[in-house]
């Protein structure tokens, strides 16, 4: 996941980001990198890896007005921070310069599994 800074998602990062028509390629790249950096500041308190590397971010859409919609999941639907984590994501991405607003949608289809984790997360969790 860290090997493609201009793409955001777990399984098919290149298709996950829908580029607004009003942004130049350089603007989109800079905004994408800033959003990824913001997502990497949010951690599941029970797992020592950030939510981006864990593969909890399924999709990020930036509309023409730079409003960001994020589809994310949890490691388990009964996660103790299920009500709080979307707020953490919204707050983290909402302060990124150039972002007009953020909406986080929880999705559970497809369900999360360990195959969605990046190599960085696997190393952090000693899963080799």
N, C-alpha and C positions, 0 to 999 in steps of 0.2 A: 503494500500500500504506500509505502514511503517512496517507492521508486517512480511514482508518477504524480508530481505535485500539482498538475493542472487537472487532475481527475479526482472525483470524490465519490466513493461507494465501495462496496465490498467485493462483489462478484465481477462486475463488468464496469470498472471505473470510467472508462472512456464514454460510455453511453449514459452514465448517471447524471452528468452535469449538462444541463440544457442552457446554452449560452444566449444571453439577451442580444438582440440585434443591434442595440445602441452602443454596446461596449466594444472597444477595440480588443484585439487579441491580447495585447499587453495589459490592458485594464482587467480583462477576464483572468489572465494568469495571476496577476497580483492579488486580485480579490479572492481567487481560489486558494492561493497559498496562504493568505491571511485567515480564511475560513478554516482550512485544515489545521493551521497552527492553533486557532481558538478551540477547535474540537479536541485537539490533543492536550488541552489543559483540563479536560473533564475526565475524572476517574471514577470507576465503580469502587466504592469504598472497601469492598471485600476482595478486590482483585488488583494486584499491583501493575496494571497496564491501563493505558487510556482507552476511551471508548472507540476512538477511530481505529487504533491498532487491533482492538478486540473484534472489530468487524460489526459493531453495533449500528453504524451509520449505513443505511441502505441506499439512500438517495438524497441529493441536494439539488434543488432547483432554484435558479436565480431568475426572476422575471425582469421585464424591461425597466421596471421602476426600482430594481435592485432589492426587491423584497425576496427574502430567502425562505424557502419551505424545505424542511428536513424531515425525511422519513427515517425513523430509527426504531430499534427494537431493544430488548433486554436479554440478558443471558437466560432468564427464566421469567415467565409471566408473573410469578409471585415474588419477584425481586423486592426486597424490603424498601428500596429507594425508588420504586416505580413511579410514585407521584412526584418525587423531587427531581429526578434526573432530567426529565424534559425541561424543567425550569432552569437547571444548571446549563443545559445546552443552549437554550434561548438566551440566557444572560451572557454566556461566553461569546456567542456569535453576534449578538446584538450590539456589542461595543466595537466590532470590527469597523474601521473607517470605510465608508462607502456602502455599508449595509443599511438599507432604509427600514427594515423590520424583519422579524423572524417568527415563523410558526413551526412548531415541532409536532409532528404527528407520530403517534406510537403505532407500529405495525407488528404483527406476529406471524405474517405469512410472507415469505417462508420463515419457519422457526429458525432461531439462531442455533448454530452448532459450532464446535471447535474448528471446523474446516474454514471458517470465515476469518480466523485470526491471521494476522500478518506474521512473518518470521520474527519481527521485532517483539511482538507479544509472546510468541512461543519461547523466545530466549528469556524474556522477563519472568515467565511463569515456569521456566525450566522444564519445558515439554519436549525435549529432544531425546 
